[in-house]
Amino acid sequence: MIDGFKQFIFRGNAVDLAVGVIVGGAFGTIVSSLTTDVITPIIGMFGGQPDFKEIVVGPVMVGNFINAVVAFLITAFALYVLIVAPMNKFKEIQERNKAAEPPAAPEIAEDVKLLTEIRDLLKSR
């Protein structure tokens, strides 16, 4: 049981996932700060403070949900602009460079090399 657990934990996928979650959490803090400390005040300068928490429909606080949706959209946009778009551009450049490289010559098998040498020796006699 313990050996199986060790194999599971030390598999590359589990470790990569753990690192991704930790980095994602740290990046989430940065993006949240970007949203609340930079983008929201800029929006507030043009249209007043964009806070919808006062919107209530009966006992349902719709405004908090709207705030969460707006924060999500801002976060998703920031992730797209800061991570996804540059990564896509980087992959595109890599693919273009890979396509521009001439294909490598195929490796000649040993028996074919030997036969070629024998042929060349016979020709020279």
C-alpha positions as CSV (number, residue, x, y, z in Angstrom):
1,M,0.0,0.0,0.0
2,I,2.7,2.5,1.0
3,D,4.8,1.6,-2.1
4,G,1.9,2.3,-4.4
5,F,1.3,5.6,-2.7
6,K,5.0,6.5,-3.1
7,Q,4.8,5.6,-6.8
8,F,1.6,7.8,-7.2
9,I,3.1,10.8,-5.4
10,F,6.4,10.7,-7.2
11,R,5.0,10.2,-10.6
12,G,5.7,13.3,-12.8
13,N,2.1,14.1,-13.3
14,A,1.3,14.4,-9.5
15,V,4.3,16.6,-8.8
16,D,3.6,18.8,-11.9
17,L,0.0,19.2,-10.8
18,A,1.1,20.1,-7.2
19,V,3.5,22.7,-8.5
20,G,0.9,24.0,-10.9
21,V,-1.7,24.4,-8.1
22,I,0.8,26.2,-5.9
23,V,2.0,28.6,-8.7
24,G,-1.7,29.1,-9.7
25,G,-2.6,30.1,-6.2
26,A,0.2,32.6,-6.0
27,F,-0.6,33.9,-9.5
28,G,-4.3,34.2,-8.4
29,T,-3.2,36.5,-5.6
30,I,-1.3,38.7,-8.1
31,V,-4.3,38.8,-10.5
32,S,-6.7,39.5,-7.6
33,S,-4.5,42.5,-6.6
34,L,-4.4,43.6,-10.2
35,T,-8.2,43.4,-10.4
36,T,-9.0,45.2,-7.1
37,D,-6.1,47.6,-6.8
38,V,-5.5,48.6,-10.5
39,I,-8.3,47.8,-12.9
40,T,-11.3,48.4,-10.6
41,P,-10.2,51.9,-9.6
42,I,-9.5,52.7,-13.3
43,I,-13.1,51.6,-14.2
44,G,-14.3,53.6,-11.2
45,M,-12.7,56.8,-12.5
46,F,-14.8,56.6,-15.7
47,G,-18.1,55.3,-14.4
48,G,-18.1,55.6,-10.7
49,Q,-17.1,52.8,-8.3
50,P,-18.1,49.5,-10.1
51,D,-19.6,47.9,-7.0
52,F,-22.9,46.1,-7.4
53,K,-23.3,44.7,-3.9
54,E,-26.2,47.0,-3.2
55,I,-28.4,45.2,-5.8
56,V,-30.8,42.9,-4.0
57,V,-33.7,41.0,-5.4
58,G,-35.8,39.9,-2.4
59,P,-33.5,38.0,-0.1
60,V,-31.1,37.2,-2.9
61,M,-27.9,39.3,-3.1
62,V,-27.6,39.5,-6.9
63,G,-25.0,42.3,-6.6
64,N,-22.4,40.1,-4.9
65,F,-22.8,37.6,-7.8
66,I,-22.4,40.4,-10.3
67,N,-19.3,41.5,-8.5
68,A,-17.9,37.9,-8.7
69,V,-18.7,37.6,-12.4
70,V,-17.0,41.0,-13.2
71,A,-14.0,40.0,-11.1
72,F,-13.9,36.6,-12.9
73,L,-14.1,38.3,-16.4
74,I,-11.3,40.7,-15.5
75,T,-9.2,37.9,-14.1
76,A,-9.8,35.7,-17.2
77,F,-8.9,38.6,-19.5
78,A,-5.7,39.4,-17.5
79,L,-4.7,35.7,-17.7
80,Y,-5.4,35.6,-21.4
81,V,-3.4,38.8,-22.1
82,L,-0.5,38.0,-19.7
83,I,-0.2,34.2,-20.2
84,V,-2.3,32.6,-23.0
85,A,-1.6,35.1,-25.9
86,P,2.2,35.2,-25.3
87,M,2.4,31.4,-25.0
88,N,0.4,31.0,-28.3
89,K,2.7,33.5,-30.0
90,F,5.8,31.7,-28.6
91,K,4.4,28.3,-29.9
92,E,3.6,29.8,-33.3
93,I,7.2,31.1,-33.6
94,Q,8.6,27.7,-32.5
95,E,6.4,26.0,-35.1
96,R,7.5,28.4,-37.8
97,N,11.2,27.9,-36.9
98,K,10.7,24.2,-36.9
99,A,9.1,24.2,-40.3
100,A,11.9,26.4,-41.7
101,E,14.6,23.9,-40.7
102,P,15.6,21.5,-43.4
103,P,14.6,17.9,-42.7
104,A,17.4,15.8,-41.3
105,A,18.8,13.2,-43.7
106,P,17.5,9.7,-42.9
107,E,19.9,7.5,-41.2
108,I,21.4,4.8,-43.5
109,A,21.2,1.3,-42.1
110,E,24.5,-0.5,-41.4
111,D,23.9,-3.2,-44.0
112,V,23.2,-0.6,-46.7
113,K,26.5,1.2,-45.7
114,L,28.4,-2.1,-46.0
115,L,26.9,-3.0,-49.3
116,T,27.7,0.5,-50.6
117,E,31.3,0.1,-49.5
118,I,31.5,-3.3,-51.2
119,R,30.1,-1.9,-54.4
120,D,32.5,1.0,-54.4
121,L,35.5,-1.4,-53.8
122,L,34.3,-3.6,-56.7
123,K,34.0,-0.5,-59.0
124,S,37.5,0.6,-58.2
125,R,39.0,-2.8,-59.3
